[in-house]
Amino acid sequence: MHYTDSTAAPPPAGLERAALVTLVLIVSLFFLWGMANNLNDILIKQFKKAFELSDFQAGLVQSAFYLGYFLLAIPAGVCMRRFGYKGALLTGLALYAAGAFLFYPAAAQHAYGLFLLALFVIASGLAFLETSANPLVTVLGPPQSAAFRLNLAQSFNPLGSITGVLVGKHFIFSGVEHTPAELAVMAPAAREAYYAAESAAVQTPYLVIGAIVVLWAVLIARSRFPATADHAADSGSGVRHIGRLLRNGHFVFAVVAQFFYVGAQVGIWSYLIRYIQGTLPGTPEKSAADFLLASLFAFVLGRFAGTALMRVVAPVRLLAIFAAINMALCAVAIALPGWSGVYALVAASFFMSVMFPTIFATGLSGLDDDDRKLGSSFLVMAIIGGAVLTALMGAVSDASGIHLSMIVPALCFAAVLAFALRDMHGVGR
């Protein structure tokens, strides 16, 4: 990896060490936000149990979370342009820690609304982290290998996702699941004690996460970033850059594709446990969580396999192939609810693996540094698809059944396929 400064002289040894530290810290951030994202899949099931929620109400976990991404992505881009990558990263970590610590009073008060606020604050921090880290990876090397480089860095993200699910399975899920009939005959005090215990189960894990995030903020604050990673762009208005981006049809379609991709990924993972228990009645929550873990392992394998395939297959062509396969897998989940549908949804994670970084890098290709930073903000804002489309899946599930809700991610993958085909034919470039 090559870093340059304003002189022709080779970088000093201290700068080379700084570059290595920067890389390690960035890769670790991919892990940290992966953990936060996939703990939500556990929380949806946990809150549904602790607060007696419908699928739509439980889906508000993702709505609150991804609303934070949507509302804070542009401020994150502005912060990054004014204070550099390091300033944006520290802001993001501070918000992440604050949101994690809010879980303690939320559980103590057994207040679903306060939990949603805590998730919003966490996601606001992640908006800063993703807006900064993703474009930073794309500029730390040759432009032609940006998609490969970002896929490689994001390969560490699902390791955090797996950790998040393991934490949820072993430290949040109690394994105690009462049916509506059992709850109805319980004494009111016993029922309230059960709800309070399920709510309190999230306190310790999130306090530990908050402490780790604070530690990481201290490490970043004390680290010397290379000039490439610590340079603040101009502090003036970005209006002209935003206008130029919105006139770029290729970039706008990338934002749309990212919206639908994130909606598909978040929707499938959020409702996988619900799909299993809905189509295979009697499956314990911890056993259902094992399939979510299997999905994340498939995602890891797909990320590394996809990154390797990009050496022989153009990234956007691979994106098109994987999107088409996932449309077919969602169709199986709709038509064959039960074991066939479960295996199809687990397999879909393998083919989702390359989509986010490939859309991200492809959308930013050809942009100058300022446009790239603001463009990153829009691509992170597109994560709002996880809020909108997961809630839509919950509404479809409540009305027509959990298996039919999988038509939503099927249509999302169709949008990703359309973007890939458009890029392959050079439309809008």
C-alpha positions as CSV (number, residue, x, y, z in Angstrom):
1,M,0.0,0.0,0.0
2,H,1.5,3.3,-1.0
3,Y,1.1,6.7,0.7
4,T,2.3,10.0,-0.7
5,D,2.9,13.4,0.8
6,S,3.6,16.8,-0.7
7,T,7.2,16.1,-1.3
8,A,9.1,13.7,-3.6
9,A,11.1,12.2,-0.8
10,P,10.2,8.7,0.5
11,P,8.1,8.6,3.6
12,P,10.0,8.3,6.9
13,A,9.8,5.1,8.9
14,G,7.5,6.8,11.4
15,L,5.0,7.5,8.6
16,E,5.1,3.9,7.4
17,R,4.4,2.7,10.9
18,A,1.5,5.3,11.1
19,A,0.1,3.8,7.9
20,L,0.2,0.3,9.3
21,V,-1.5,1.5,12.5
22,T,-4.2,3.3,10.5
23,L,-4.9,0.1,8.5
24,V,-5.2,-2.0,11.6
25,L,-7.5,0.5,13.3
26,I,-9.8,0.8,10.3
27,V,-10.1,-3.0,9.9
28,S,-11.1,-3.1,13.6
29,L,-13.8,-0.6,13.0
30,F,-15.3,-2.8,10.3
31,F,-15.5,-5.5,13.0
32,L,-17.1,-3.2,15.6
33,W,-19.9,-1.9,13.4
34,G,-20.6,-5.5,12.1
35,M,-21.2,-6.5,15.7
36,A,-23.6,-3.7,16.3
37,N,-25.5,-4.3,13.1
38,N,-26.2,-8.0,13.7
39,L,-27.0,-7.7,17.4
40,N,-30.1,-6.0,16.1
41,D,-31.2,-9.4,14.6
42,I,-31.1,-10.8,18.2
43,L,-32.8,-7.7,19.7
44,I,-35.8,-8.0,17.3
45,K,-36.5,-11.5,18.7
46,Q,-35.6,-10.4,22.3
47,F,-37.8,-7.3,22.3
48,K,-40.7,-9.1,20.6
49,K,-40.6,-11.5,23.6
50,A,-40.0,-8.8,26.3
51,F,-42.6,-6.3,25.1
52,E,-45.2,-8.5,23.3
53,L,-44.6,-6.9,19.9
54,S,-46.0,-7.6,16.4
55,D,-43.6,-8.2,13.6
56,F,-44.1,-4.7,12.4
57,Q,-43.4,-3.2,15.9
58,A,-40.3,-5.4,16.3
59,G,-39.1,-4.3,12.9
60,L,-38.9,-0.7,14.4
61,V,-35.6,-1.8,15.9
62,Q,-34.1,-1.6,12.4
63,S,-36.1,1.5,11.5
64,A,-34.7,3.4,14.5
65,F,-31.3,2.1,13.8
66,Y,-31.0,2.9,10.1
67,L,-32.8,6.3,10.6
68,G,-29.6,7.2,12.5
69,Y,-27.6,6.4,9.4
70,F,-29.9,8.4,7.2
71,L,-30.0,11.5,9.3
72,L,-26.3,11.6,10.3
73,A,-24.6,10.6,7.1
74,I,-24.5,14.1,5.6
75,P,-23.3,15.7,8.8
76,A,-20.7,13.0,8.9
77,G,-19.5,13.9,5.5
78,V,-19.3,17.6,6.4
79,C,-17.4,16.7,9.5
80,M,-15.0,14.6,7.5
81,R,-14.3,17.4,5.0
82,R,-13.7,19.9,7.7
83,F,-11.9,17.9,10.4
84,G,-10.5,15.0,8.4
85,Y,-11.0,11.3,8.7
86,K,-9.7,11.1,12.2
87,G,-12.0,13.7,13.6
88,A,-15.0,12.0,12.0
89,L,-13.9,8.6,13.4
90,L,-13.6,10.0,16.9
91,T,-17.1,11.6,16.7
92,G,-18.5,8.3,15.6
93,L,-16.9,6.3,18.4
94,A,-18.2,8.8,21.0
95,L,-21.8,8.4,19.7
96,Y,-21.5,4.6,19.5
97,A,-20.4,4.4,23.1
98,A,-23.1,6.8,24.3
99,G,-25.8,4.7,22.6
100,A,-24.4,1.5,24.1
101,F,-24.4,3.0,27.6
102,L,-28.1,4.1,27.1
103,F,-29.1,0.5,27.2
104,Y,-28.6,0.4,30.9
105,P,-31.4,3.0,31.8
106,A,-33.6,1.6,29.0
107,A,-33.5,-1.9,30.5
108,A,-33.9,-0.5,34.1
109,Q,-37.0,1.3,33.0
110,H,-38.2,-1.5,30.7
111,A,-38.9,1.2,28.1
112,Y,-39.0,0.1,24.4
113,G,-38.9,3.8,23.3
114,L,-35.7,4.4,25.1
115,F,-34.2,1.3,23.6
116,L,-35.1,2.6,20.2
117,L,-33.4,5.9,21.1
118,A,-30.2,4.1,22.2
119,L,-30.1,2.3,18.8
120,F,-30.6,5.5,17.0
121,V,-27.6,7.0,18.8
122,I,-25.5,4.0,18.1
123,A,-26.4,4.1,14.4
124,S,-25.6,7.8,14.3
125,G,-22.1,7.0,15.4
126,L,-21.8,4.2,12.9
127,A,-22.8,6.7,10.2
128,F,-19.7,8.6,11.0
129,L,-17.6,5.5,11.1
130,E,-18.8,4.1,7.8
131,T,-18.8,7.4,6.0
132,S,-15.2,7.8,6.9
133,A,-13.7,4.3,6.7
134,N,-15.2,3.2,3.4
135,P,-13.9,6.0,1.2
136,L,-10.6,6.0,3.1
137,V,-10.0,2.4,2.0
138,T,-10.8,3.3,-1.6
139,V,-8.1,6.0,-1.7
140,L,-5.4,4.0,0.0
141,G,-4.1,2.5,-3.3
142,P,-4.6,2.4,-7.0
143,P,-8.2,3.5,-8.2
144,Q,-8.5,0.4,-10.4
145,S,-8.3,-1.9,-7.4
146,A,-10.6,0.1,-5.1
147,A,-13.5,-2.4,-5.3
148,F,-11.1,-5.3,-4.6
149,R,-9.5,-3.4,-1.7
150,L,-12.8,-2.5,-0.1
151,N,-14.1,-6.0,-0.4
152,L,-11.0,-7.3,1.3
153,A,-11.4,-4.8,4.2
154,Q,-15.1,-5.5,4.5
155,S,-14.2,-9.2,4.8
156,F,-13.5,-8.5,8.5
157,N,-17.0,-7.0,8.9
158,P,-18.9,-10.3,9.1
159,L,-16.5,-11.5,11.8
160,G,-18.0,-8.8,13.9
161,S,-21.4,-9.9,12.8
162,I,-20.8,-13.4,13.9
163,T,-19.5,-12.2,17.2
164,G,-22.6,-10.1,17.7
165,V,-24.9,-13.1,17.1
166,L,-22.8,-15.3,19.5
167,V,-23.0,-12.6,22.2
168,G,-26.8,-12.5,21.7
169,K,-27.2,-16.2,21.7
170,H,-25.2,-16.9,24.8
171,F,-25.6,-13.7,26.8
172,I,-29.0,-12.2,25.8
173,F,-31.3,-15.2,24.9
174,S,-32.4,-16.9,28.0
175,G,-34.0,-19.9,26.2
176,V,-37.2,-19.3,28.2
177,E,-40.1,-18.9,25.7
178,H,-43.7,-18.8,27.0
179,T,-46.6,-19.2,24.6
180,P,-49.4,-16.6,24.6
181,A,-51.6,-19.2,26.4
182,E,-49.0,-19.7,29.1
183,L,-48.5,-15.9,29.6
184,A,-52.3,-15.5,29.9
185,V,-52.6,-17.8,32.9
186,M,-49.5,-16.4,34.7
187,A,-50.0,-14.2,37.7
188,P,-49.5,-10.5,36.8
189,A,-46.5,-10.1,39.0
190,A,-44.8,-13.2,37.5
191,R,-45.5,-12.0,34.0
192,E,-44.1,-8.6,34.7
193,A,-41.0,-10.2,36.3
194,Y,-40.5,-12.3,33.2
195,Y,-40.7,-9.3,30.9
196,A,-38.3,-7.3,33.1
197,A,-35.8,-10.1,33.2
198,E,-35.8,-10.4,29.4
199,S,-35.4,-6.7,29.1
200,A,-32.5,-6.6,31.6
201,A,-30.6,-9.3,29.7
202,V,-29.2,-6.7,27.3
203,Q,-27.6,-4.5,29.9
204,T,-24.3,-6.2,30.5
205,P,-23.4,-7.0,26.9
206,Y,-24.0,-3.4,25.8
207,L,-22.1,-2.0,28.8
208,V,-19.1,-4.1,27.8
209,I,-19.4,-3.0,24.2
210,G,-19.5,0.6,25.2
211,A,-16.3,0.2,27.3
212,I,-14.5,-1.4,24.3
213,V,-15.6,1.4,22.0
214,V,-14.3,4.0,24.5
215,L,-10.9,2.2,24.6
216,W,-10.8,2.2,20.8
217,A,-11.5,5.9,20.7
218,V,-8.5,6.5,23.0
219,L,-6.3,4.4,20.8
220,I,-7.3,6.3,17.7
221,A,-6.9,9.6,19.5
222,R,-3.4,8.7,20.4
223,S,-2.4,7.3,17.0
224,R,-0.6,9.3,14.3
225,F,-2.5,9.0,11.0
226,P,-0.5,9.4,7.7
227,A,-1.2,12.6,5.8
228,T,-3.5,10.8,3.4
229,A,-5.8,9.7,6.2
230,D,-5.5,12.8,8.4
231,H,-6.0,15.6,5.8
232,A,-9.1,17.8,6.1
233,A,-10.5,19.0,2.9
234,D,-11.7,22.6,2.4
235,S,-14.2,23.8,5.0
236,G,-16.3,25.7,2.5
237,S,-19.7,24.9,1.2
238,G,-20.3,21.5,-0.4
239,V,-23.4,22.6,-2.3
240,R,-21.6,22.7,-5.7
241,H,-20.3,19.1,-5.1
242,I,-23.8,17.9,-4.1
243,G,-25.3,19.4,-7.2
244,R,-22.6,17.7,-9.4
245,L,-23.3,14.4,-7.7
246,L,-27.0,14.6,-8.2
247,R,-26.5,15.2,-11.9
248,N,-24.3,12.1,-12.1
249,G,-26.8,9.4,-13.2
250,H,-24.4,6.5,-12.5
251,F,-23.7,7.7,-8.9
252,V,-27.5,8.3,-8.2
253,F,-28.3,4.8,-9.4
254,A,-25.6,3.4,-7.1
255,V,-27.3,5.1,-4.2
256,V,-30.6,3.6,-5.2
257,A,-29.0,0.2,-5.6
258,Q,-27.4,0.5,-2.2
259,F,-30.8,1.4,-0.6
260,F,-32.4,-1.8,-2.0
261,Y,-29.4,-4.0,-1.2
262,V,-29.2,-3.0,2.4
263,G,-33.0,-3.4,2.7
264,A,-32.6,-7.0,1.4
265,Q,-29.7,-7.9,3.7
266,V,-31.2,-6.4,6.8
267,G,-34.6,-7.8,6.1
268,I,-33.5,-11.3,5.5
269,W,-31.3,-11.4,8.6
270,S,-33.8,-9.6,10.8
271,Y,-36.6,-12.0,10.1
272,L,-34.6,-15.2,9.6
273,I,-35.3,-16.4,13.2
274,R,-38.9,-15.4,12.8
275,Y,-39.1,-17.2,9.4
276,I,-37.7,-20.4,10.9
277,Q,-40.1,-20.4,13.9
278,G,-43.0,-19.4,11.7
279,T,-42.5,-22.1,9.0
280,L,-41.0,-24.7,11.4
281,P,-43.2,-24.4,14.5
282,G,-41.6,-25.5,17.7
283,T,-38.0,-24.6,16.8
284,P,-36.3,-23.1,19.9
285,E,-34.9,-19.6,19.6
286,K,-31.4,-20.7,20.3
287,S,-31.6,-23.4,17.6
288,A,-33.0,-20.8,15.1
289,A,-30.1,-18.5,16.0
290,D,-27.7,-21.2,14.8
291,F,-29.1,-20.7,11.3
292,L,-28.4,-16.9,11.6
293,L,-24.8,-17.9,12.6
294,A,-24.7,-20.2,9.6
295,S,-25.8,-17.3,7.4
296,L,-23.0,-15.1,8.7
297,F,-20.4,-17.8,8.1
298,A,-21.7,-18.1,4.6
299,F,-21.4,-14.4,4.3
300,V,-17.7,-14.5,5.4
301,L,-17.0,-17.3,2.9
302,G,-18.7,-15.4,0.2
303,R,-16.8,-12.2,1.0
304,F,-13.4,-14.0,0.7
305,A,-14.4,-16.1,-2.2
306,G,-15.9,-13.1,-4.0
307,T,-12.8,-11.0,-3.4
308,A,-10.7,-13.8,-4.9
309,L,-13.0,-14.2,-7.9
310,M,-12.6,-10.4,-8.6
311,R,-9.1,-11.2,-9.8
312,V,-10.6,-13.0,-12.8
313,V,-14.1,-11.7,-13.0
314,A,-15.0,-8.0,-13.2
315,P,-16.5,-6.9,-9.9
316,V,-19.7,-5.5,-11.5
317,R,-20.2,-8.7,-13.5
318,L,-19.9,-10.7,-10.3
319,L,-22.4,-8.4,-8.7
320,A,-24.9,-9.1,-11.5
321,I,-24.5,-12.9,-11.2
322,F,-24.9,-12.9,-7.5
323,A,-27.9,-10.6,-7.6
324,A,-29.6,-12.9,-10.1
325,I,-28.9,-16.0,-7.9
326,N,-30.4,-14.3,-4.9
327,M,-33.5,-13.5,-6.7
328,A,-33.9,-17.2,-7.3
329,L,-33.2,-18.1,-3.7
330,C,-35.8,-15.7,-2.4
331,A,-38.3,-17.2,-4.8
332,V,-37.5,-20.6,-3.2
333,A,-38.1,-19.2,0.3
334,I,-41.5,-17.8,-0.9
335,A,-42.6,-20.9,-2.8
336,L,-41.2,-23.6,-0.4
337,P,-41.6,-22.4,3.2
338,G,-39.9,-24.8,5.7
339,W,-36.5,-26.4,5.4
340,S,-36.1,-25.6,1.7
341,G,-36.8,-21.9,2.3
342,V,-34.5,-21.8,5.3
343,Y,-31.6,-23.3,3.4
344,A,-32.2,-20.9,0.5
345,L,-32.1,-17.9,2.8
346,V,-28.9,-19.1,4.5
347,A,-27.4,-19.6,1.0
348,A,-28.4,-16.1,0.0
349,S,-26.0,-14.7,2.5
350,F,-23.1,-16.1,0.5
351,F,-24.1,-14.2,-2.6
352,M,-25.0,-11.0,-0.7
353,S,-21.4,-10.8,0.5
354,V,-19.8,-8.7,-2.2
355,M,-22.8,-6.4,-2.9
356,F,-22.3,-3.5,-0.4
357,P,-18.6,-2.8,-1.1
358,T,-18.9,-3.4,-4.8
359,I,-21.8,-1.0,-5.2
360,F,-20.0,1.5,-2.9
361,A,-16.7,1.4,-4.8
362,T,-18.4,1.3,-8.2
363,G,-20.6,4.3,-7.3
364,L,-17.5,6.4,-6.2
365,S,-15.4,5.4,-9.2
366,G,-14.3,8.4,-11.3
367,L,-15.1,11.0,-8.6
368,D,-12.5,13.5,-7.3
369,D,-11.6,13.6,-3.6
370,D,-14.2,16.1,-2.4
371,D,-17.0,14.5,-4.5
372,R,-15.9,11.1,-3.1
373,K,-16.3,12.2,0.5
374,L,-19.7,13.7,0.0
375,G,-20.6,10.8,-2.3
376,S,-19.8,8.4,0.6
377,S,-22.3,10.3,2.7
378,F,-25.1,9.6,0.2
379,L,-24.1,6.0,-0.1
380,V,-24.2,5.6,3.7
381,M,-27.6,7.5,3.8
382,A,-28.9,4.8,1.5
383,I,-28.6,2.4,4.4
384,I,-32.0,3.8,5.4
385,G,-33.3,1.0,3.1
386,G,-32.7,-1.3,6.2
387,A,-35.3,0.8,8.1
388,V,-37.9,1.2,5.4
389,L,-37.8,-2.2,3.8
390,T,-37.5,-4.2,7.0
391,A,-40.6,-2.4,8.4
392,L,-42.3,-3.2,5.0
393,M,-41.4,-6.9,5.4
394,G,-42.9,-6.9,8.9
395,A,-46.2,-5.4,7.6
396,V,-46.3,-8.0,4.8
397,S,-45.6,-10.7,7.3
398,D,-48.4,-9.5,9.7
399,A,-50.8,-9.4,6.8
400,S,-49.9,-12.4,4.7
401,G,-47.4,-14.6,6.4
402,I,-43.6,-14.5,7.0
403,H,-42.8,-16.5,3.9
404,L,-44.6,-14.1,1.6
405,S,-42.6,-11.2,3.1
406,M,-39.5,-12.5,1.2
407,I,-40.9,-11.0,-2.0
408,V,-39.5,-7.7,-0.7
409,P,-35.8,-8.8,-0.7
410,A,-36.5,-10.6,-4.1
411,L,-37.5,-7.2,-5.6
412,C,-34.5,-5.5,-3.9
413,F,-32.1,-7.9,-5.6
414,A,-33.8,-7.2,-8.9
415,A,-32.8,-3.5,-8.4
416,V,-29.2,-4.5,-7.7
417,L,-29.2,-6.5,-10.9
418,A,-30.5,-3.6,-12.9
419,F,-27.7,-1.4,-11.5
420,A,-25.0,-4.0,-12.3
421,L,-26.3,-4.5,-15.9
422,R,-26.4,-0.7,-16.4
423,D,-22.8,-0.3,-15.3
424,M,-21.7,-3.2,-17.4
425,H,-23.0,-1.5,-20.5
426,G,-21.5,1.9,-19.5
427,V,-24.8,3.7,-19.2
428,G,-24.6,7.1,-17.5
429,R,-20.8,7.2,-17.4
